[in-house]
Amino acid sequence: MSDSVRKIVACRLCGCSELREYVDFGEVPLGNNLQTSADEARAADSYPLNLMRCGDCGHFQLGYAVDPRILYATNYTYLSGIGASFVKHFEGYSAWAAEQCELAPGAVVVDVGSNDGTCLKAFQARGFTVCGVDPASLAARIANENGVETINAFFNADAVAEIVRRHGQADFVTSHNVLAHVDDLDGVFANVGDLLKPGGYFAFEVGYFREVLRTGCFDTIYHEHLDYHHAAPLVRHLTAKGFDVVDLSVNPIQGGSIRLLLRKTGEGRVSAAAKAFLEAERASVLYDQDFLSAWRGRIEATMTAFHDILRQRVSEGASIVGYGAPTKATLLMKVAGVGEGEIAYVVEDNPYKADRFFPGTGVPIKASAELSDSPPDVLVLFAWNFADDIVAKLRGKFAKPVEVVVPLPDLRTLML
């Protein structure tokens, strides 16, 4: 096996070596490894992508880890500020955090995996002192250019020391859709503890695997996401580290995320509200063996139906274009078996992805302005989690009817 990928032999939360394979997608290209030519894209390296479950704490995680320098430091173009719903979400989130954690003016707020600073902008607007940490050079540069102080590095002990040197210990540490990505998960939690003041708060949001299972949104499984979280294993791990679990909740962002609110006390207590959440989780699909066994079949049936729609439209002579080039589109295309034969090209709002090509298929990516110049007959929303935003933006923009296909979470079509 290549030195750039390693097999994971123990649970990344509890350390148990009894890992059972849940689903195997085979060899898949890195979803963010967009290339500058179709030939290079078709020849892009692929890596094993399978999902395991811990036999002790029940945590879900990948069976293999790709070198994070390959994943993030070179060709990573995701920007959180592109989605309007994300910006709105962070505005509400900053208000929630300020109230729930009673943050005083000037309080130090740190975002782990801060990307282009979209979240921290919302805190900055409320008068807090902010600092981000992110290893992606493009995102960190954009954040700094926009006045959001960001350290371009992985979140490790050195980064913590630098933040403390600049601002002292943090009052509030946050993270969004990042703690599924980090290679040293236990180390990140330990570093957060070191960064926080005694009594300081730690809140993070991450994809909730219960919702992935329930909705069948399998394409959120990809190499950057090492972990697939639900509450029980996280609570067990974090209380052992001395964090109190103040609250657990779910929100619809990114297809369904879980939010944990924790406090650094050294006690490891669990609130009554959090205990009620855990009870409800134990009665969910996460522990329904019949449902879990049938999950892969449900995915394949949905993707077959999706591909059938596209093949039918191709046979009718329709032009088909995709909208959005998120990381998850690479796995969706692979499982559905679609590519250049059905999708002429994909348009993107992120200018750093335009004029590149999808790994594996070689499908070209163009700037979203291309839609106005040449509207297709059919538009496939690969960025399905922003379907409402995209449809609202495009409605009434075209001189002819355009059929929209939304592949997930429920395969559907609509007309613009």
matplotlib code that plots the C-alpha trace (Angstrom):
import matplotlib.pyplot as plt

x = [0.0, 1.2, 2.9, 0.2, -2.5, -2.6, -5.0, -6.8, -6.6, -8.4, -11.3, -10.3, -12.4, -12.1, -9.1, -10.9, -9.3, -12.6, -13.6, -16.4, -16.8, -20.2, -20.0, -17.2, -17.2, -14.0, -11.3, -12.5, -10.6, -10.2, -13.2, -11.3, -8.5, -9.7, -7.4, -6.5, -7.1, -9.5, -6.7, -5.1, -8.5, -9.2, -5.8, -6.1, -5.1, -7.9, -7.8, -9.8, -13.1, -14.8, -16.7, -16.1, -17.9, -16.3, -17.5, -17.2, -18.5, -20.3, -18.4, -18.3, -15.0, -13.1, -11.0, -8.1, -6.6, -5.0, -2.1, -3.7, -1.0, -2.4, -6.0, -5.7, -2.4, -2.2, -5.4, -8.2, -10.6, -13.7, -14.9, -17.6, -18.6, -20.0, -23.3, -25.8, -27.4, -24.1, -23.6, -27.1, -26.5, -23.3, -25.1, -27.7, -25.0, -22.9, -26.0, -26.8, -23.2, -23.1, -26.3, -25.8, -22.1, -22.6, -19.6, -18.5, -17.4, -13.9, -14.1, -11.6, -13.3, -11.2, -12.4, -10.7, -10.7, -11.9, -11.7, -12.3, -13.4, -17.1, -18.1, -15.6, -16.9, -20.2, -18.5, -16.3, -19.4, -20.6, -17.4, -15.4, -11.7, -11.4, -8.6, -8.9, -6.7, -6.8, -4.2, -5.7, -3.6, -6.2, -8.9, -6.5, -5.3, -8.8, -9.7, -6.6, -7.3, -10.8, -9.6, -10.1, -6.9, -6.1, -3.1, -2.4, -1.5, -2.9, -4.5, -1.7, 0.2, 2.2, -0.9, -2.4, 0.8, 0.8, -2.9, -2.2, 0.8, -1.3, -4.5, -4.3, -6.5, -9.8, -13.3, -15.0, -13.7, -15.8, -15.6, -17.9, -17.9, -14.2, -14.0, -14.9, -11.7, -8.9, -6.4, -5.5, -9.0, -8.0, -5.1, -7.5, -9.8, -6.7, -5.5, -8.9, -8.8, -5.3, -6.5, -9.7, -9.8, -11.1, -14.9, -14.6, -17.0, -16.4, -19.1, -18.9, -21.1, -20.4, -22.4, -24.8, -24.5, -28.0, -29.2, -26.9, -28.4, -31.9, -31.9, -29.5, -27.1, -24.2, -22.1, -21.1, -18.8, -15.5, -11.7, -11.6, -14.3, -12.4, -15.2, -19.0, -20.3, -23.2, -23.7, -23.1, -19.4, -18.6, -20.2, -18.3, -15.0, -15.4, -16.7, -13.6, -11.5, -13.3, -15.8, -19.3, -21.9, -24.2, -26.5, -26.9, -29.1, -29.6, -29.9, -30.5, -27.2, -25.2, -27.9, -28.1, -25.6, -25.2, -24.2, -22.5, -22.1, -19.4, -17.7, -14.2, -14.7, -12.8, -16.0, -17.4, -21.0, -24.0, -27.0, -30.5, -31.3, -28.2, -29.3, -32.7, -31.1, -29.0, -32.1, -33.8, -30.7, -30.6, -34.0, -33.0, -31.8, -28.3, -29.1, -31.7, -29.9, -32.5, -32.3, -28.5, -28.3, -30.6, -29.0, -26.6, -29.4, -31.5, -28.6, -28.1, -31.8, -31.9, -28.8, -30.1, -33.3, -31.2, -29.1, -32.3, -33.6, -30.5, -30.2, -33.8, -33.2, -30.0, -32.0, -34.5, -31.7, -31.7, -28.6, -27.7, -25.5, -24.6, -24.7, -22.1, -18.8, -18.7, -16.4, -19.3, -20.1, -17.2, -18.6, -22.2, -21.0, -19.1, -22.0, -24.6, -22.3, -22.7, -20.1, -19.2, -21.8, -24.6, -23.2, -21.8, -20.2, -20.8, -21.1, -19.7, -20.1, -16.6, -14.2, -11.3, -13.0, -13.9, -11.9, -10.9, -12.1, -13.6, -11.2, -12.1, -14.7, -13.0, -16.2, -15.3, -16.3, -17.2, -18.1, -21.8, -22.2, -22.1, -25.8, -27.0, -25.1, -26.3, -29.1, -29.4, -32.6, -31.8, -29.8, -28.6, -27.9, -24.8, -24.8, -28.2, -27.7, -28.1, -31.0, -33.4, -30.7, -29.9, -33.5, -34.5, -31.5, -32.3, -36.0, -37.2, -33.6, -34.0, -35.8, -36.9, -38.1, -35.3, -35.9, -34.0, -33.0, -32.2, -30.6, -30.6, -31.9, -35.1, -34.7, -37.0, -37.5, -39.0, -39.2, -37.7]
y = [0.0, 3.6, 5.6, 8.2, 6.0, 3.9, 1.3, 2.4, -0.5, 0.9, 3.1, 6.7, 7.5, 4.6, 2.7, -0.6, -2.9, -4.7, -2.8, -4.3, -3.2, -1.6, -0.5, -0.6, 1.8, 0.4, 2.7, 6.3, 9.5, 12.3, 14.6, 17.8, 16.7, 18.8, 18.8, 21.2, 18.8, 16.0, 13.5, 14.3, 14.1, 10.6, 9.5, 10.9, 8.5, 6.6, 5.4, 2.8, 4.2, 1.9, 2.5, 0.6, 0.5, 0.1, -3.1, -1.3, 2.3, 2.0, 4.9, 4.9, 5.7, 5.1, 2.0, 4.0, 7.5, 9.5, 11.7, 15.1, 17.0, 15.5, 16.2, 19.8, 21.6, 21.7, 21.4, 22.2, 24.8, 24.5, 27.9, 28.2, 31.7, 30.6, 29.3, 31.9, 29.5, 29.0, 32.8, 33.0, 30.0, 31.5, 34.7, 32.8, 30.6, 33.6, 35.0, 31.7, 31.3, 34.8, 34.2, 30.6, 31.1, 34.7, 36.0, 39.4, 42.1, 41.4, 37.7, 35.6, 33.3, 30.7, 28.7, 25.4, 24.8, 28.3, 28.1, 31.6, 33.1, 33.2, 32.0, 34.3, 37.3, 36.9, 36.8, 39.8, 41.8, 41.3, 42.8, 39.6, 39.1, 36.3, 34.0, 31.2, 28.2, 26.4, 24.4, 25.2, 28.0, 29.5, 29.7, 31.2, 33.8, 34.9, 35.1, 37.3, 39.5, 40.1, 41.1, 37.8, 36.9, 33.3, 31.1, 28.9, 25.7, 22.4, 22.8, 21.4, 22.3, 24.9, 26.6, 26.6, 28.2, 30.9, 31.8, 32.0, 34.2, 36.5, 36.6, 34.5, 31.5, 31.4, 32.0, 30.1, 27.6, 26.5, 24.3, 23.5, 20.5, 19.9, 17.3, 14.6, 15.6, 15.7, 12.8, 13.1, 13.6, 12.8, 15.3, 18.1, 17.6, 17.7, 20.9, 22.5, 21.8, 23.4, 26.5, 27.1, 29.1, 27.2, 27.3, 28.2, 26.8, 24.5, 24.1, 22.3, 21.1, 18.1, 15.9, 13.7, 10.1, 9.3, 11.7, 10.3, 6.9, 8.1, 10.1, 7.9, 10.9, 8.5, 11.0, 12.8, 9.7, 10.7, 10.6, 14.0, 12.7, 10.2, 10.0, 9.7, 11.0, 10.4, 11.5, 8.5, 7.8, 11.5, 12.0, 9.0, 10.3, 14.0, 13.5, 11.3, 14.3, 16.5, 18.3, 18.8, 18.1, 21.1, 20.4, 18.3, 19.3, 18.8, 21.3, 20.9, 22.5, 20.3, 17.7, 17.3, 18.2, 17.6, 20.4, 19.8, 22.5, 21.6, 23.3, 22.8, 21.9, 18.7, 17.0, 15.3, 15.8, 15.3, 17.6, 16.3, 17.6, 15.8, 12.6, 12.8, 13.3, 10.2, 8.1, 9.2, 8.4, 4.8, 4.3, 5.5, 3.8, 3.9, 0.8, -0.8, -3.8, -4.5, -0.9, -0.9, -4.2, -2.8, 0.6, -0.1, -1.6, 1.6, 3.7, 1.6, 1.7, 5.5, 5.9, 3.5, 5.5, 8.7, 7.3, 6.1, 9.6, 11.0, 8.1, 8.8, 12.5, 11.7, 9.4, 12.2, 14.5, 16.7, 18.7, 18.0, 20.2, 19.8, 22.6, 22.5, 20.7, 19.7, 17.0, 14.6, 14.8, 12.4, 9.5, 10.2, 10.0, 6.8, 5.0, 6.2, 5.4, 8.8, 10.9, 12.5, 10.4, 12.1, 15.4, 17.8, 20.0, 21.3, 25.0, 26.3, 29.5, 29.1, 30.7, 28.6, 25.5, 26.8, 25.6, 22.4, 18.7, 16.1, 13.4, 10.0, 11.1, 14.1, 16.1, 19.8, 22.5, 26.0, 29.3, 29.6, 32.5, 29.8, 29.0, 32.4, 32.1, 28.6, 27.2, 23.4, 21.3, 19.5, 20.8, 18.3, 19.7, 17.9, 20.6, 19.2, 20.5, 24.0, 23.1, 25.7, 28.5, 27.5, 27.1, 30.5, 32.1, 30.6, 30.8, 33.0, 33.5, 31.4, 32.0, 28.4, 25.7, 23.9, 20.6, 20.4, 17.0, 16.8, 13.4, 13.5, 13.2, 12.3, 11.9, 14.5, 16.7, 20.2, 22.8, 26.3]
z = [0.0, -0.8, 2.0, 1.4, 3.0, 6.1, 7.5, 10.7, 13.1, 16.2, 17.1, 17.0, 20.1, 22.5, 21.1, 20.7, 18.0, 17.2, 14.0, 11.8, 8.2, 7.5, 3.8, 1.2, -1.8, -3.3, -4.7, -5.0, -6.1, -3.7, -4.2, -3.8, -6.1, -9.1, -12.1, -14.8, -17.7, -18.4, -19.0, -15.6, -13.9, -15.3, -14.2, -10.7, -7.9, -6.1, -2.5, -0.5, 0.9, 3.4, 6.6, 9.9, 13.2, 16.6, 18.4, 21.8, 21.7, 18.3, 16.7, 12.8, 11.0, 7.8, 7.5, 5.8, 6.3, 3.5, 4.4, 5.5, 3.6, 0.4, 1.4, 2.6, 2.1, -1.7, -3.8, -1.2, -2.6, -0.4, 0.9, 3.5, 2.5, -0.9, 0.5, 1.6, 4.0, 5.8, 6.3, 7.8, 9.9, 11.4, 12.2, 14.3, 15.8, 17.0, 18.7, 20.3, 21.6, 23.0, 25.0, 26.1, 27.2, 28.5, 26.5, 27.6, 25.1, 23.8, 24.8, 22.9, 20.3, 18.4, 15.4, 14.8, 11.0, 10.4, 6.6, 5.0, 8.3, 7.6, 11.1, 12.9, 11.0, 12.7, 16.1, 15.1, 14.3, 17.9, 19.3, 20.2, 19.7, 17.1, 15.8, 13.3, 12.6, 9.2, 7.2, 3.8, 2.4, 0.1, 2.7, 5.3, 2.9, 2.0, 5.7, 6.6, 3.6, 4.9, 8.3, 10.2, 11.9, 10.9, 11.5, 8.5, 10.3, 11.6, 15.1, 17.3, 20.4, 18.5, 17.2, 20.7, 22.1, 19.4, 20.1, 23.9, 23.2, 21.1, 23.0, 26.2, 26.8, 25.0, 26.4, 23.6, 21.1, 18.2, 15.1, 12.2, 10.0, 10.9, 13.6, 11.1, 9.2, 11.7, 11.8, 15.5, 16.9, 20.5, 20.2, 19.0, 22.0, 24.3, 22.6, 23.0, 26.7, 26.9, 25.0, 27.0, 30.2, 33.3, 32.9, 29.2, 26.6, 23.6, 21.0, 17.8, 14.9, 12.8, 10.5, 12.4, 11.1, 12.3, 9.7, 7.0, 7.7, 7.9, 4.7, 2.7, 2.0, 1.5, -0.5, 2.7, 3.2, 1.7, 2.4, 4.2, 6.6, 8.8, 11.4, 11.3, 14.6, 16.8, 20.4, 22.6, 21.7, 21.7, 25.2, 26.5, 25.2, 26.1, 29.7, 30.3, 29.3, 32.0, 29.8, 31.0, 28.4, 28.7, 25.7, 22.6, 19.6, 15.9, 13.1, 9.3, 8.1, 5.7, 5.5, 9.3, 12.0, 15.6, 17.9, 21.3, 23.9, 26.4, 29.4, 30.7, 34.4, 35.0, 36.3, 33.2, 34.1, 31.7, 31.9, 32.1, 28.6, 27.2, 28.9, 27.3, 23.8, 24.4, 25.3, 22.1, 20.1, 21.4, 19.9, 16.5, 13.3, 14.6, 16.6, 14.3, 12.8, 10.1, 8.9, 8.9, 7.0, 4.2, 3.9, 1.1, -1.0, -0.5, -1.7, -4.8, -5.6, -5.4, -7.5, -10.2, -10.4, -10.6, -13.4, -15.2, -15.3, -16.9, -19.4, -20.4, -20.9, -22.9, -25.2, -25.7, -26.9, -23.8, -22.7, -19.1, -16.9, -13.2, -10.5, -7.8, -7.5, -3.8, -2.6, -2.3, -6.0, -6.8, -4.8, -6.0, -9.6, -9.0, -7.2, -9.7, -12.7, -14.3, -16.0, -19.3, -21.1, -19.3, -17.8, -20.3, -17.6, -14.1, -13.1, -9.8, -7.8, -6.3, -8.8, -7.6, -8.9, -12.4, -15.4, -13.6, -14.0, -11.7, -10.6, -12.1, -14.6, -16.2, -16.3, -16.7, -14.3, -15.5, -13.9, -13.0, -15.5, -18.2, -17.3, -18.5, -21.8, -22.6, -20.3, -20.4, -20.7, -17.4, -14.4, -11.8, -8.3, -7.0, -4.3, -3.1, 0.4, -1.1, -3.3, -1.9, -2.3, -5.9, -7.0, -5.5, -7.2, -10.6, -10.8, -13.6, -15.0, -18.1, -21.3, -21.5, -19.1, -17.3, -15.4, -12.1, -10.7, -7.0, -6.3, -2.5, 0.1, -1.7, -5.5, -7.1, -10.1, -10.5, -13.2, -13.3]

ax = plt.figure().add_subplot(projection="3d")
ax.plot(x, y, z, "-o")
ax.set_aspect("equal")
plt.show()
